[in-house]
């Protein structure tokens, strides 16, 4: 299974936060699963940290490398697909995750139930 982590799932995983469910943590740890973080999620974390709206590790990319979680780049088709999605969710970062999850046939790891309106698979964080 391919897991695509949203911003909070990334932060909770990297900080060993108890808000990340034990079941989800086990799925992220499972070597049978491919765990990915979108470049859009990295961007979201950095934008929100710079605005003072998010407390997150300061070296997210290095931290992900350290725990062997790969990042996935944005493609031009991802941009087109995300822009053309219905506005069930107002956050463009989350719509990008939906577009990438569709392309990769991935499960989005997120507590954001609004993503369900897109018909993607979601594992609650």
C-alpha positions in Angstrom: 0.0 0.0 0.0 1.2 3.5 -0.7 0.6 6.0 2.1 0.6 9.7 1.3 1.0 11.7 4.6 -0.7 15.1 5.1 1.1 17.8 7.1 -0.3 16.9 10.5 0.5 13.2 9.9 4.1 14.2 9.0 4.5 16.3 12.0 3.0 13.8 14.4 5.1 11.0 13.0 8.4 13.0 13.2 7.7 14.2 16.7 6.3 10.9 18.0 3.1 12.7 18.9 0.5 10.7 20.8 -2.3 12.2 18.5 -1.1 9.8 15.8 -3.1 6.7 16.3 -1.3 3.4 17.1 -2.9 1.7 14.1 -1.7 4.5 11.7 1.8 4.6 13.3 2.0 0.8 12.7 1.0 1.3 9.0 3.7 3.9 8.6 6.2 1.7 10.2 5.3 -1.4 8.2 8.0 -2.1 5.6 5.4 -3.5 3.3 4.0 0.0 2.8 5.5 2.8 0.7 5.3 6.0 2.7 5.5 9.3 0.8 5.3 13.0 1.6 4.3 15.4 -1.2 6.5 18.4 -2.0 3.2 20.3 -1.5 3.1 19.1 2.1 6.6 20.3 2.7 5.7 23.6 1.2 2.5 23.8 3.3 4.4 23.1 6.5 7.0 25.8 5.7 4.4 28.4 4.7 2.4 27.9 7.8 5.5 27.8 10.1 6.7 31.1 8.5 3.3 32.7 9.2 3.4 31.5 12.8 0.4 29.2 12.4 2.2 25.9 12.8 4.7 24.4 15.3 6.8 21.9 13.3 10.3 20.5 13.2 12.6 23.1 11.5 14.4 20.5 9.3 11.5 18.5 7.9 13.3 17.4 4.7 16.3 16.2 6.7 14.1 14.5 9.2 12.2 12.7 6.5 15.5 11.5 5.0 16.6 10.3 8.4 13.5 8.1 8.8 13.7 7.0 5.1 10.4 8.6 4.0 10.6 9.6 0.4 9.1 12.8 -1.0 7.1 12.9 -4.2 7.5 15.8 -6.6 4.6 17.7 -8.1 3.9 17.2 -11.8 2.3 19.5 -14.3 -0.6 17.0 -14.5 -0.9 17.1 -10.7 -1.3 20.9 -10.9 -4.0 20.7 -13.6 -5.9 17.9 -11.8 -5.8 19.7 -8.4 -7.0 22.9 -10.0 -9.9 21.2 -11.7 -11.1 19.4 -8.6 -14.5 20.5 -7.1 -14.0 22.9 -4.2 -15.2 20.4 -1.6 -12.1 21.4 0.2 -10.9 25.0 0.1 -7.2 24.2 0.9 -5.2 24.0 -2.3 -2.5 21.9 -0.5 -5.1 19.3 0.3 -6.5 19.3 -3.2 -3.0 18.7 -4.4 -2.8 15.6 -2.1 -6.0 14.3 -3.7 -4.6 14.7 -7.2 -1.4 13.0 -6.2 -3.2 10.2 -4.4 -5.3 9.5 -7.5 -2.2 9.4 -9.7 -0.3 7.2 -7.3 -3.3 5.1 -6.2 -2.3 6.1 -2.7 -4.1 6.2 0.6 -4.1 9.7 2.2 -3.1 9.7 5.9 -5.2 12.5 7.4 -7.8 13.3 10.0 -9.5 15.6 7.5 -12.8 13.9 6.7 -13.5 16.6 4.1 -11.1 14.7 1.8 -13.6 11.9 1.7 -15.8 13.9 -0.7 -13.2 13.3 -3.4 -13.7 9.5 -3.2 -10.0 8.9 -2.3 -9.0 6.3 0.3 -8.1 7.8 3.6 -6.5 6.4 6.7 -7.3 8.5 9.8 -4.1 9.8 11.4 
